[in-house]
Amino acid sequence: MNTPNKLTLGRMIATPIFMATMLIDFPYHYLISLILFAAASITDMIDGKMARKYNLVTDFGKFLDPLADKMLTTAAYLGFMFIYSKAGGNYGLQMTTIVFIVLFREFMVSSLRLVTAKSGLVVAANIWGKLKTVSQMVGLVVALFLYTLISDFGLTIQPVCDIIIMVLFWISAVLCVISGLIYLNE
């Protein structure tokens, strides 16, 4: 197994650890979650560049890399859905809607990939899928950073942070819809 694929597997292994640190309440758990998520997100960029630069692109990597991204981002979105559902109010409903959009798109695209794989084709991520993933990872890093400031360091800026987080998450949801529609038309 080549290094890019090992990095992808590492991202998959890091996902449940990240999820646990996000949801289990202990001192500085959001800070630890932020560090884990950011490190795992960086491996996505590194493994792709390394695979292309050193001609290490494999069908296994083309299939596994987007799956690892989906696992990581879905875990983070579910964590925020849990946080916002406990808080109640409009943000819980928005977060649930965003998670639905993300999961619907991911199941649809993954299903298309499985169908095409049966005919010997591997559908790699296109630019819209990559933009979607980047927007998700950036939005989630910012959200985790803001929650680190609020929860771990006691800054009283939550109303502003919640608005910023929702705007970033809605941008990602719109990109999910756009990239999903483009995958349907390919």
N, C-alpha and C positions, 0 to 999 in steps of 0.2 A: 504494500500500500504506500502510495507516495505522500509527501509532506502536505500538500494542499488537502488531500482527503483526510489525513490525520487531524488537521486543524478543523475541518468540518465536523468530524466525529467528536472532537474536543468541545465544540460549540454545543453539540447535542447533549453531551454528558454534563456540561455546565448548566443547562437549562433547568433541570429540577432543583439543583443547588441554588440557583438564582431565585427560583420561585419560592423555595423555603425561606430564604433570607428576606424576601420581600413580604411574606405573609406572617412570619413568626415574629412577634413583638419582643425585641430585646434591644439594648442600647446600640445605637448607630446602625440598626438593621437596614435603613434606607441607604446609608452611605455604602455599606457592604454590597447591597443590591446594585447600586449605581456602578461601583467598581467592576463587579462581575459582569453586568450587562454590557458596559462599555468595552471591557476586554473581549468578551465574546463577539461583540459587534465588529471590533477591529479585526478579529480573525477572518471575518467574512471578506473584508477588503483585501487582506493579505493573501488568503488562499486563492482568490480569483486572479490577482495580479501575478502571483507566483506560478499558477497553472498556465496562464497565457505566456508569460515571459520565458519559462523553461520548457514549453511544449509538454506540459503534464496534464493537459485536459483529458479527462476520461468520461465515458458514459456514466460510470458510477458517480463521479463528481458532479456531472451535469444534473443528475437525478437527486443526489443527496444534499448538495449545497442549498437549493431552494427549500428542501424539506427542513433542514437545520434552521434556516432563517424563519420559516413558518413556526417551528416549535418555540424558538426563542421569543419572537414577537408576540405570538399568541399567549404564551405564559405571562408576559408583561401586561398585555391587555386584560387578561383575566384577573391579574392581580389588581389592576386599577379598577376593574369592574367591581371587585370585592370591596375595595376601599370606598368607592363612591356609592355602592349600594348600602353600606353601613351608614354613610353620612345622610342618606335620603335626599329628597329634593329632586330637582330637574337634572342634576348631573348624573345621578344614577340611571335615569332613563336614557340620557344621551350616551352614556358609556355602554349600556346594554345594546343600544342601536348600533353604535360603532363596532362593537365586538361581533354582532350579528353580520354586519356588512363584510367585515374582515374574514370571518369564518366561512361565510357563504362563498366569497370569491376564492378563498384558498381551497375549499372542497371542490369547487367547480374546476379550477385550473389543475388541481392534482388529478381529478378524474380524467380530464382531457389528456393529461400527460400519460396516464396509465393506458388509456385507449390507444393513443398513438404508439406507445411503447410495444404494444402487442403486434403492431405492424412493422416493428423494427426501427421506428423513428424515436429519437429522443429530442424533446422540445426544450431547448435551453431558454433561460430567462431573456426577454427582450429588454429594450431600453425602458419601456413603461413599467415593466415588472421590477427592474432595478431601481427606477425612481421611486416606485411605491415602497420598496424595501428600505431605501435610504431615508425616505421621509418618515417611515415608521421608526427606524432606529434612532434618528435624530430627535424626533418628537418624544420618544420614550426616554432617551438619555436626558433631555431637558426636563421632562416630567419627574424623573427620578431625582435629578439634581434639585428641583424645586421642593419636592417632598423631603429631601435630605435637609434643606434649609429650614423647612417648617417643623418637621417632626424631630429630627436629630439635633438641630441647633436652636429651636424655639423661636424662629423669626415669625412674626405675626403678619404675614403677607398672603395668607391663604386665599382670600377672595380674588386677588389679582392673579395668583398662580393658577387657580382653577380655570379662569378664563383663558389664560395662555395655553394651558394644557388642552382644553377642549378645542381651541382653534387649531392647534397642531394636530390633534387626533382627527378632527374633521377633514383637514387637508389630506391626511393619509387615507381616510375613508373614501374621499372623492377619487384619489389616485387608484385605490383598490377597484373602484367601479370602472374607471377608464381602462386600466390595464386588463381587467377581466373581460371587458367587451372586446378589446383588441385581440386577446387570446382566442375568444370565440370566433373571430373573423379570420384567423390564420389558417 
